[in-house]
């Protein structure tokens, strides 16, 4: 049973992921979660820290270097990796805070003097909120927005044409609803954010239809990715700034859930040009002002608009469940979420349709081009 949690410790009307008061000598950091806060008493000594030279005296605490034991048989790098040693990542000039990040698991930790924590709380609070380290206990109304910027190869009259050579895409550039991505050979669509999966599909399809209306030439949007790496990136955000803070502060937890339920299923359908690239792996995301962008999914599922609807419904329900219940547990066997777990977020028919997609894709049962018609579920939602 795998368990993901965004629960924390209440403190002055806020939630802290983990709060630990320390004094004297500290050697072990293994039990601390991401974004843990260490409030240190004056004179505390934190040992086994990489990147502090021979010794770093902060005035209110001392940091000592990570040194392998005498009987360590490997090199220094293997020691740092094996013991997931914290690495000194910097000192804030806003409030007295030291940032550490563990070498292997990439967990952040904040070290702050007790007098700063207790006596300068208003400034500390603002600083921690800005980095998503703490969040308000009362989030208010939980509203999620769904967006995306799927990428396609463009065929004109049956021939592959770089998007930058077509005025309709070149004109939109990197900001228009229809344009190009960083690789200007690739067309990128940017539908308006939506509040439901059905609305997102409708917004996407309106852009596709507008493309058809602009020119008489026969455009086709391919998701094959034979020549260019195509992503089906998913955007999750909220108009509620408090919710945005949680989305960003707990991003690793949300992405872990999406990897298990979604990424592992559709990642194998990446096109040949995408395989081996930086985004064609689990756990890839980018923080945004509205929340974050999940970059693991390929564009393949846009060949089936019903699949797009189901994917976005799954994302919305997973994210909302974590936000409202603060934790989620599910069975994983051989790196795959058990089928019955999907029924908490999808209907029986939707789960079957979603989980069978990779097989149908591999068997060539799915035409690898964006369809022009709305799926029945979207029509029914109107």
Residue pairs with C-beta under 8 A, 6 or more apart in sequence:
1 329
1 330
1 331
2 260
2 329
2 330
2 331
2 332
3 327
3 328
3 329
4 253
4 256
4 257
4 322
4 327
4 328
4 329
5 253
5 326
5 327
5 328
6 246
6 250
6 253
6 322
6 323
6 326
6 327
7 15
7 326
7 327
8 15
8 16
8 17
8 18
8 135
9 15
9 16
9 17
9 18
9 19
10 16
10 137
11 19
11 134
12 121
12 125
13 136
13 137
14 125
14 134
14 135
14 136
14 137
15 134
15 135
15 136
15 137
16 37
16 133
16 134
17 33
17 34
17 35
17 36
17 37
17 133
17 249
18 32
18 33
18 35
18 36
18 37
19 36
19 37
19 39
20 32
20 36
20 37
20 38
20 39
21 38
21 39
21 40
21 41
21 114
22 38
22 39
22 40
22 41
22 44
22 46
23 40
23 41
23 43
23 44
24 44
24 45
25 44
25 45
25 47
26 38
26 44
26 45
26 46
26 47
27 47
27 48
29 48
29 84
29 86
29 100
29 102
29 109
30 84
32 38
32 107
32 109
33 107
34 106
34 107
34 108
34 252
35 107
35 108
35 109
35 110
35 132
35 133
35 249
36 107
36 108
36 109
36 110
37 109
37 110
37 112
37 128
37 133
38 46
38 109
38 110
38 111
38 112
39 112
39 113
39 114
39 117
40 46
40 60
40 61
40 111
40 112
40 113
40 114
41 114
42 60
42 61
42 113
42 114
42 115
43 60
43 61
44 61
44 62
45 61
45 62
45 64
46 61
46 62
46 63
46 64
46 111
47 64
48 64
48 65
48 66
48 67
48 83
48 85
48 86
49 56
49 63
49 64
49 65
49 66
49 85
49 86
49 87
49 88
49 100
50 65
50 66
50 80
50 85
50 86
50 87
50 88
50 103
51 87
51 88
51 89
52 63
52 64
52 65
52 88
53 65
54 65
55 62
55 63
55 64
55 65
56 62
56 63
56 64
56 88
58 91
58 96
58 98
60 96
60 113
60 115
60 116
61 98
61 111
61 113
63 88
63 98
66 79
66 80
66 83
66 85
68 74
68 76
68 79
72 79
74 82
79 85
80 103
81 103
81 104
82 104
84 102
84 103
84 104
84 105
85 102
85 103
86 100
86 101
86 102
86 103
86 109
87 100
87 101
87 102
87 103
88 98
88 99
88 100
89 99
89 100
89 101
89 108
90 98
90 99
91 97
91 98
91 99
92 98
92 99
92 127
94 123
94 127
95 112
95 116
95 120
95 123
95 124
95 127
96 112
96 113
96 116
97 110
97 111
97 112
97 116
97 124
97 127
98 110
98 111
98 112
99 108
99 109
99 110
99 111
100 108
100 109
100 110
100 111
101 107
101 108
101 109
102 109
108 133
110 128
110 133
112 124
116 124
117 124
125 134
128 134
129 135
129 245
131 249
132 245
132 246
132 248
132 249
132 250
132 251
133 249
134 249
135 242
135 245
135 246
135 249
136 242
136 245
138 242
139 240
139 242
139 243
139 246
139 323
140 240
140 242
140 243
141 240
142 238
142 240
142 243
142 320
142 323
142 324
143 195
143 238
143 239
143 240
143 243
144 195
144 236
144 237
144 238
144 243
144 316
144 319
144 320
144 323
145 193
145 194
145 195
145 235
145 236
145 237
145 238
145 239
145 290
145 291
146 193
146 194
146 195
146 196
146 197
146 199
146 200
146 234
146 235
146 236
146 312
146 315
146 316
147 190
147 191
147 192
147 193
147 194
147 200
147 234
147 235
147 236
147 237
147 290
148 189
148 190
148 191
148 200
148 204
148 232
148 233
148 234
148 235
149 181
149 188
149 189
149 190
149 233
149 235
149 293
150 188
150 189
150 204
150 230
150 231
150 232
150 233
150 299
150 302
151 181
151 186
151 187
151 188
151 228
151 229
151 230
151 231
151 232
151 233
151 299
152 186
152 187
152 188
152 189
152 221
152 222
152 223
152 230
152 299
152 302
152 370
153 160
153 186
153 187
153 221
153 222
153 223
153 224
153 225
153 226
153 227
153 228
153 230
154 160
154 161
154 162
154 163
154 166
154 169
154 187
154 219
154 220
154 221
154 222
155 161
155 219
155 220
155 221
155 222
155 369
156 166
156 217
156 218
156 219
156 220
157 217
157 218
158 218
158 220
160 222
160 227
162 184
162 185
163 169
163 170
163 180
163 184
163 185
163 186
163 187
163 188
164 170
164 180
164 184
164 185
168 178
168 211
168 214
168 215
169 178
169 179
169 180
169 187
170 179
170 180
170 184
171 179
172 178
172 179
172 180
173 179
173 180
174 180
174 181
174 182
174 188
176 190
177 189
177 190
177 191
177 192
177 207
178 187
178 188
178 189
178 190
178 207
178 210
178 211
179 187
179 188
179 190
180 186
180 187
180 188
181 188
183 228
183 229
185 227
185 228
186 228
186 229
186 230
187 221
189 204
189 207
189 208
190 207
191 200
191 203
191 204
191 206
191 207
192 203
193 200
193 235
193 237
193 290
194 200
194 202
194 203
194 312
196 313
196 316
196 381
197 308
197 309
197 310
197 311
197 312
197 313
197 316
198 309
198 377
198 378
198 381
199 381
200 308
200 309
200 312
201 305
201 308
201 309
201 312
201 374
201 375
201 378
202 374
202 378
202 382
204 302
204 305
204 308
205 305
205 372
205 374
205 378
208 221
208 370
208 372
209 372
211 219
212 219
212 372
220 369
220 370
221 302
221 369
221 370
222 368
222 369
222 370
223 230
223 232
223 271
223 298
223 299
223 300
223 301
223 302
223 303
223 368
223 369
223 370
224 230
224 271
224 368
225 270
225 271
225 272
225 273
225 274
225 298
225 299
225 300
226 271
226 272
226 273
227 273
228 273
229 271
229 273
229 274
229 277
229 279
229 280
230 271
230 273
230 274
230 298
230 299
230 300
231 274
231 279
231 295
231 297
231 298
231 299
232 297
232 298
232 299
232 300
232 301
232 302
233 293
233 294
233 295
233 297
234 258
234 293
234 294
234 297
234 311
234 312
234 315
235 288
235 290
235 291
235 292
235 293
235 294
236 247
236 254
236 291
236 292
236 293
236 294
236 315
236 319
237 244
237 247
237 288
237 290
237 291
237 292
238 244
238 247
238 290
238 291
243 323
244 289
244 290
244 291
246 323
247 254
247 291
247 292
247 319
248 287
248 291
248 292
250 322
251 285
251 287
251 292
253 322
254 292
254 318
254 319
254 322
255 283
255 285
255 292
255 294
256 283
257 318
257 319
257 322
257 328
258 294
258 296
258 315
258 318
259 282
259 283
259 296
260 330
260 332
260 337
261 314
261 318
261 337
261 341
261 342
261 345
262 296
262 297
262 311
262 314
262 315
263 282
263 283
263 294
263 296
263 297
264 282
264 335
264 336
264 337
265 354
265 355
265 357
265 358
266 297
266 298
266 300
266 301
266 311
266 357
266 358
267 280
267 281
267 282
267 296
267 297
267 298
268 358
269 298
269 300
269 301
269 357
269 358
269 361
269 362
270 280
270 298
270 300
271 298
271 299
271 300
274 280
274 298
278 284
279 295
279 296
280 296
280 298
281 296
282 296
283 296
284 294
284 295
284 296
285 292
285 293
285 294
285 295
285 296
286 292
286 293
286 295
294 315
297 311
300 361
300 366
300 368
301 307
301 308
301 311
301 357
302 308
302 370
303 366
303 367
303 368
303 369
303 370
303 371
304 357
304 366
304 371
305 370
305 371
305 373
305 374
305 375
305 378
306 353
306 375
306 376
306 377
307 353
307 354
307 357
309 375
309 377
309 378
310 346
310 350
310 353
310 354
311 354
313 345
313 346
313 350
314 342
314 345
314 346
314 354
317 344
317 345
317 346
318 328
318 345
321 328
321 344
321 345
322 328
330 337
330 338
330 341
331 337
331 338
331 340
331 341
332 338
339 351
339 355
342 351
342 354
342 355
343 351
346 354
357 366
360 366
